[in-house]
Amino acid sequence: MRSVVHLLLLLSFCQSLTHKDQLKSINKIKHSFSLFFSHPQLIAELQTSVCDSKEEAVRLQKAMEKQLEEMNARWDEERRTVTHRADQANKVSVCQ
């Protein structure tokens, strides 16, 4: 049980890494624990934890990509608005 807690702590640490680094760390952890423990139930629990962590990493990456797309769209819209307002201001100053 103590080892599972250690694994969960390591997996929490992995969440702060990039997606590729997360997968590398998860695979290293999985390999290390499978070498040290031969109890089938523990290995099954660890595999489940690893799979859950991989799914969470993929979900987080997709969420971050979506957020980036949204921020880029906002930036583009703000840039267009500022450009339009500057053009309008220039037209007004030229007409005066």
C-alpha positions in Angstrom: 0.0 0.0 0.0 2.9 2.3 0.8 4.3 1.8 -2.6 1.0 2.7 -4.2 1.1 6.0 -2.3 4.6 6.6 -3.6 3.4 5.8 -7.1 0.5 8.2 -6.8 2.9 10.9 -5.6 5.2 10.3 -8.6 2.2 10.4 -10.9 1.1 13.7 -9.4 4.6 15.0 -10.1 4.3 13.8 -13.7 1.3 16.1 -14.3 3.6 19.1 -14.2 5.7 17.7 -17.1 5.1 17.9 -20.8 3.0 15.2 -22.4 6.0 13.3 -23.8 7.9 13.6 -20.5 4.8 12.4 -18.7 4.6 9.3 -20.9 8.3 8.6 -20.4 8.1 9.0 -16.6 4.9 6.8 -16.5 6.6 4.1 -18.5 9.7 4.2 -16.3 7.6 4.0 -13.2 5.5 1.2 -14.6 8.7 -0.8 -15.5 10.3 -0.2 -12.1 7.3 -1.2 -10.1 6.7 -4.3 -12.3 10.2 -5.4 -11.5 9.9 -5.0 -7.8 6.5 -6.4 -7.3 5.2 -9.8 -8.5 1.8 -9.7 -6.7 -0.8 -9.8 -9.5 -3.3 -7.6 -7.8 -0.7 -4.9 -7.1 0.5 -5.0 -10.7 -3.1 -4.8 -11.9 -3.7 -1.7 -9.7 -0.5 -0.1 -11.0 -1.4 -0.8 -14.6 -4.8 0.8 -14.0 -3.2 3.8 -12.4 -0.8 4.1 -15.3 -3.6 3.8 -17.9 -5.6 6.4 -15.9 -2.6 8.7 -15.9 -2.1 8.3 -19.6 -5.7 9.1 -20.3 -5.5 12.2 -18.0 -2.4 13.3 -19.8 -4.1 13.0 -23.2 -7.2 14.8 -21.8 -5.0 17.6 -20.4 -3.1 18.0 -23.7 -6.4 18.3 -25.6 -7.7 20.8 -23.2 -4.6 22.9 -23.4 -4.7 22.7 -27.2 -8.3 23.9 -27.2 -7.4 26.7 -24.8 -4.5 27.7 -27.1 -6.9 27.8 -30.1 -9.4 29.9 -28.2 -6.7 32.3 -27.0 -5.3 32.6 -30.6 -8.8 33.4 -31.9 -9.3 36.0 -29.2 -5.9 37.5 -30.1 -6.8 37.6 -33.8 -10.1 39.3 -33.1 -8.5 41.9 -30.8 -5.9 42.6 -33.4 -8.5 43.1 -36.1 -10.5 45.4 -33.8 -7.5 47.5 -32.9 -6.5 47.7 -36.6 -10.0 48.7 -37.6 -10.1 51.4 -34.9 -6.7 52.7 -36.0 -7.9 52.8 -39.6 -11.0 54.7 -38.6 -9.0 57.2 -36.5 -6.7 57.7 -39.4 -9.6 58.4 -41.8 -11.0 60.9 -39.3 -7.7 62.7 -38.9 -7.1 62.8 -42.7 -10.6 64.3 -43.3 -10.1 67.1 -40.8 
